[in-house]
Amino acid sequence: MKILGIDTSNQTMTVALVENNSLIAEKTINIKRNHSIQLMPAIETLFKEVNWTPNELSRIVVAKGPGSYTGVRIGVTVAKTLAFSLNIDLVGISSLKVLAANGERLPGSYIVPLFDARRSNVFTGLYRYEEGVLVQVEEDTHLPIETVVDYLNDLQAPIQFIGEDRLLHSETIKKIGKDRLIQLPLDRHLPRASTLVMLGMNEEPDDRHLFEPEYIKLAEAEQKWMEAHPNRQQGGGWIEKY
């Protein structure tokens, strides 16, 4: 089985070609660029380097969000277009889960992937490894970083924050205490398309017609509209338990 992985959900753009359980080629760029311009050339370059053609693909796995509204939309649009045109499987995986998979497999430790969402808010989730399998403990959500840290302090367990945007909230994160914060190598804080593919290679394919990104947070224009028409219910596991 030959699979293409695509993640443009945040600043990092990463694409990979995987055959069965082997990584064939991967390209990851972590600088601010226009993903809409860079993505297709990057995919085409990988195909040329390994002498593959798109018709050989069996599946496409894409990071479906949350993250940058524009970035998520670009990756999902390209993935859906290719899956439609090639008539192959399409699988969407949480962008936060892709990061969480980089965590250490430490018993009793929680993994907290994190993307900045501006105004002291973050996109985050709660995961841990159980017998070598990545398990989602809390749903991915959008919350103030203060609320996240208060919740994690109640857990009284070692915490692994993952993602470069953790540095933007380092002062708040310090409230957890050095003895409970597990520091990971720099390379663990970037998503990798090869990890994305491994998470999605055995998942049931999504309906290509109905598949949509998972933004979690509304786009700014939508948010302003909702604020002007305040009849929207809010909730979620993190908030309810907090």
N, C-alpha and C positions, 0 to 999 in steps of 0.2 A: 504494500500500500504506500503510495506516494502522497505526501501531505504538504500543503503550504500553510504557514502560520503568519498572521499579520497582527501587529499591535501598534497603533498610532494614537492610543487613547490619551497620551500625555506628551511631555516634551520628547521623551525617548521614542524613536521610531525603530522598530525591530521586526525583521522578516526572516523566515527560516524555511528550508526544505528538509523534510525528514522522510526517510524510507524505512518502513517497519519501525524498528527501535533504534535506528542509527541516524545521527545528525549528519546530513550531507553538506549543507552550506547554511551560513547565517550571517546577517549583517545588522549591526546595531549602531545607531548614531544618537548621541546624547547632547545635541546642541539645538538651539532654537532655529528651526527651519520650517518652511511651508510644506507640511506633509503631502498636500494635494499635488505638489510639484515633484516631490522626491520619491513618493511611494512606488509608482509604476516603473520608473527607471531602475529602482533598486530591485524590484521583483524580476524585471527583464534581465538585469545583470546576473542575478543568481542562476536563472535558467540557462543562460549562455555559458556560465562558468562550469556547470555540471552537465551540460549537454542534455538537458531535459526540454520537453515541450509541454505547454499547458494541458494538452489532451491526455497526457499521462497521469494527471492528478486524479486521485480518488476522493479527496476531501480537502476542504479549507476550514481552518480553525481561526477565529478572529476574537480579539479582545473586545467585548461588547460594552465596556464602561463599568463603572463611572470614570470620570476624568474630564478632560477638556471637551466641551460640547462640540467644537469644530473637529477636534482630533478624533473623537469617537465616531462622529458621523462619516468622516473620510474613510476610516478603516472598514467600517461596516458596509458602506456603499460599494467600495471596491470588492470586498469579499462577496457580497450578494450578487453583484454584476457578474463576477467570474463564475460563481456557483451556478447561476442561471444559464449563462452562455455555454458552460461545459456540462451542464446537467449532472452535477456531482453534489455530494453531501456538504452541508454547511453546519458548523457547530460554533456556538458562541460561548465564551468563558469569561467570567468576571475578571476585569482588569486587576482588581484587588487580590483575587485568588492567585493570579499569576505571580504577583509579588510575594504573597504569603508562602508560596511553594519554595521560596529561597531561604526560608527560615531553618534554623537548626532543629534537629529532631530530638529535643530535650524533654524528658518526661516531666510533666507538671508545668511546662512553660507555655505561655500564650503568645501567639504571633499576631502583631497588629500592623497590617499594611496601611500605608497612609499617603494620600494625595492632598495637597493644599487646595482649598475651595474658596479662598479669600475671606476677608472680614473675620479672621480668627476661627474660621470653620474648616473642617476637613472631611474628605471622603475616607471612610475607614471600615474595617470589618474585624472580626475576632475569629482566629483560627488556632488550631494546634494539631500536632501529629499524634496519632494514636496507633500504636503498633505499625509504624511506618507509613500510615495513610493520613493524608491531610484532611482534617475534618473542620467544617464550618460550625463554630459555636454560636455566633450571632450573625444576623443578616447584615450585609453591607448597608451603610447608612451615611447620612450627611448630618454632622453635629458640630457644635462648638468644641474646640480642643479641650477646653476646661471641663466640659461634661464627660468627655472620653477619659481624661486622666482621673477624675473623681471616681468614675465607674471602675477603672482598672485598679485603683488603690483599694477598693473594697474586695477585690479578688485575692489580695495577699499572695501573689504568685509571681515568679520571674516573668518578665515581659521583654519581647523582642519587637522593637519598632523597626519597620522596614520601609524604605523609600527615601529618596533624596530630599523630599519635602519635609521630612522630620526635622531637618536643620532649621527650617523656618519657625518651628515651634519648640525649639530646644529648651527655652526657659520654662515653659509650662510643663514639658515632659520631665524636667528635672525634679518636679514635685513628687514623682514616684519614688525617688531615692536610688542612689548609685548601686546599692546592694541588690536591687531587683531588676535593674536594667542590663540586658545582655547586649554587648556591642558586637556587631557583625562586620566582616570585611567589606570594603567599599564595593566590590563587585556584586555583593548580595542585594544592593539597593537599587539595581536596575532590572527592569523586566527583560526577559529573554523570550523570543518567539519560539525557541526550541522547547522551553518549559511549557509554554502555552500549548504547543502541539501535543506534548506528552499528557497534559491534563485532558485534552479533548479527543485524543485519537480513538478512545473506546466508548465515548459518550454517544447516546442516541442523537441522530442528526435533528436539527431544528427544521421547522417548516420554512422553506425559503420564502414563501409568499407572506407569511405572518411575522417573520423575524424582525425585531426592532432593537435598537440600542437600549441600554439601561442607564439613563442619565442620572437617576436618583434625585438630583437637584434640577429644578426648572431652569431653562435659559433665562438670562437677565430680563429680557423683554416680557417673558411669560410671568416671571416672578413679580415684576412691577404691576402687571395686570391683576394677578391674584391678590396683591396687597391692596389694590383699589377695590377688589370685590371679595372681602374676607368671609367666605363661607366654606373654607376648605378644612377638612379634618386632618389632624396630624397624629402621628403615633409611631409605633415600632418597638421592637424588643428592647433596644438599648434604653429608649426613653421610658418605656413602661417599667422596666426594672429599676431605673434610676429614680 
